[in-house]
């Protein structure tokens, strides 16, 4: 258990694409949205939806990589990261493979628009 300093392994039930995406983090701890899309041959929109599963389970988090024109970057979360809590994620608009969350597509489009706006301001 975590009381002796060792993290407890967790089990997740996910789609094959979600498993493929998280498996890329074994090679490196940080991936840009574009790099994951190139590596898997899957659209950035689909990557964003599927990565939402890992965001909501606090396995990865989103950051902006200012070195690549404010590119969206996913990075692994350390199990001991004090900034990550067990409270529900504010990223509920990401798809987690439940049909009732299909309306999240509108939020993803909105998010991409905001990221593009922020990218142009920083350029």
N, C-alpha and C positions, 0 to 999 in steps of 0.2 A: 504494500500500500504506500501512499504518499507520505505517511508519517515517518518512514525510514529514509526519506529523500528520493526514493525511486518512484517515477510516475507509474500509474496504473494503466495498463493497456485498455483501450476502449474498442468496442465493436460497433460498426456502422452497417446499416443496410442501405445500399445505394445502387444506382444504375451502373451499367458497364462504363458509360461515358464519364460519370462522376468518379468511378474508381480509376479510370485511365488518367483523368486530370490530376487527381491527388498523387498518383504514382510518379508523376513528373517531379514532384517536390522531394523525392528521394535523391535525385541528382543535384538539385540546387534548391535553396530555400526561398528564392524569389523568382517570379515569372511575370513578365508583362502580358497583358491581354493579347496583344498582337503576336507575341512569341508562342503562347499556348495555342492560338488559332493556327499559326503556321506549322507548329509541331504536330498537331492532331488532324489538320485538314478540316476543321469544324469552324463555322462562322463565329465571329466575335460575339454576336447576340446570343448564340447557343451556349458559348463558353460562359458568358456572364450569368445566364440562367442556372446552369449546372453548378457553377462555383458558388452560387448562393447557398447551396446545401452545406458546403464546407464553412462558409461565412457564418451561417446561422448556428452551426455546431462549434464555433470558435476554434476551428482547426487552422484557418487562414484568416488574414485580415487584408483590407484594401489600403493601399498607400499610393501617393502620387510620386512618380519618378521624375523629378524636375530636370534631370539630365537628358531625357528623351521627350522634350516638349510636353511635359506634364502627362506622360503616359500612365494609364491605369496599371498598377502592379499589385499582384497578390503575393503575400509573404506568409510563411509558416508562423504560427503563434507558439511561443515557448509555453510549455505546460505550467511554468512557474511565473508567467507574466502577470504582474499585479493589476495591470490595466484591463484584463479580461475577467469578467464576472460571470456568474451563473445566471444572471438575469436574462430575460428574452432579448434577442437582438433587435436593434432598431432597423435591421435590414430585411424586414418581413416582405418587401416587395420582390425579392428574388424568388425564383421558382424552387420549390422543394418537392416537386413531383406530385403534388396534391391538386386535383382539378379545381378546387375552390380558389386557388391562388392564380388562376390564369389571367385575371385582370392585372396582374403585375407587369404584363408586357408594356402597358402604358407608362409605368414608372421607369422601366428600363430605357425606353426611348427618351423620356424626360431626363434621366440621369446622363445619358450619352450627350444630350444637348447641353447640359450644364457643364460637363467635362470639356466639351469642345469650346464653349464660351470661355471657361477658365484658361484653357490652353491658349486661346487667341489673346487674352489679356496679358498673359505672362510672356508672350513672344516679343 
